Amino acid sequence: MAAHTVIRWADWTMSPDRSPEAPPIVHEFQCTTCQEEGPASEDFETARTWTFQHVGRNPSHQGYREIIHRFWRMNLVG
């Protein structure tokens, strides 16, 4: 017996996962001068505090990249 494949074209949407079991959003910052990363945290202020500590130790490191870990869900339309 041969395998049979069915392909169905469908429209999908994408949105942040807000389900009760969705992982929390996690914040993190990275220095754009030395690429060092601060601790990842669910609390934005905890993540941001690292940037002040880092620039205090390295006054020339004034640029930072925010990294957000946010989970998304695909939903079939219709």
C-alpha positions as CSV (number, residue, x, y, z in Angstrom):
1,M,0.0,0.0,0.0
2,A,1.4,3.4,-1.0
3,A,1.5,6.4,1.3
4,H,-0.9,9.2,0.4
5,T,-0.3,12.8,1.1
6,V,-2.9,15.5,1.2
7,I,-1.8,19.2,1.1
8,R,-4.4,21.7,2.2
9,W,-3.9,25.4,1.5
10,A,-5.1,27.5,4.5
11,D,-4.8,31.0,5.8
12,W,-3.0,31.5,9.1
13,T,-2.6,34.3,11.5
14,M,0.1,34.9,14.1
15,S,-0.4,36.5,17.5
16,P,1.3,36.6,20.9
17,D,0.6,33.5,22.9
18,R,-1.7,34.6,25.7
19,S,-2.9,31.2,26.7
20,P,-2.7,30.3,30.4
21,E,0.2,27.8,29.7
22,A,2.2,30.3,27.6
23,P,5.7,31.0,28.9
24,P,6.2,34.5,30.3
25,I,7.9,37.3,28.3
26,V,11.6,37.4,29.1
27,H,13.7,40.6,28.8
28,E,17.5,40.8,28.3
29,F,20.0,43.4,27.3
30,Q,23.3,43.1,25.4
31,C,26.1,45.7,25.2
32,T,26.7,46.6,21.6
33,T,30.3,47.5,22.3
34,C,31.5,44.3,23.9
35,Q,28.5,42.0,23.2
36,E,28.3,41.0,26.9
37,E,24.7,40.1,27.9
38,G,23.0,40.8,31.1
39,P,20.8,38.3,32.9
40,A,17.5,37.3,31.3
41,S,14.5,38.1,33.5
42,E,10.7,38.2,33.4
43,D,11.0,41.5,35.2
44,F,12.0,44.3,32.9
45,E,13.6,46.5,35.6
46,T,15.8,43.6,36.7
47,A,17.1,43.2,33.2
48,R,17.5,47.0,32.7
49,T,19.4,47.4,36.0
50,W,22.3,45.4,34.5
51,T,22.8,48.1,31.8
52,F,23.4,50.7,34.5
53,Q,25.9,48.4,36.3
54,H,27.7,47.6,33.0
55,V,28.0,51.3,31.9
56,G,29.2,52.1,35.5
57,R,32.1,49.6,35.1
58,N,32.6,50.5,31.4
59,P,31.8,54.2,30.8
60,S,32.5,54.0,27.0
61,H,29.9,51.2,26.6
62,Q,26.9,53.4,26.0
63,G,24.9,51.3,23.4
64,Y,22.6,48.4,24.3
65,R,20.3,46.0,22.4
66,E,17.1,44.8,24.0
67,I,16.4,41.1,23.5
68,I,12.8,40.1,24.1
69,H,11.8,36.4,24.3
70,R,8.1,36.5,23.5
71,F,6.2,33.4,22.4
72,W,3.8,33.4,19.5
73,R,1.0,31.1,18.3
74,M,-0.2,30.3,14.8
75,N,-3.9,30.1,14.4
76,L,-5.8,28.7,11.4
77,V,-8.3,31.2,10.0
78,G,-11.8,30.0,9.5
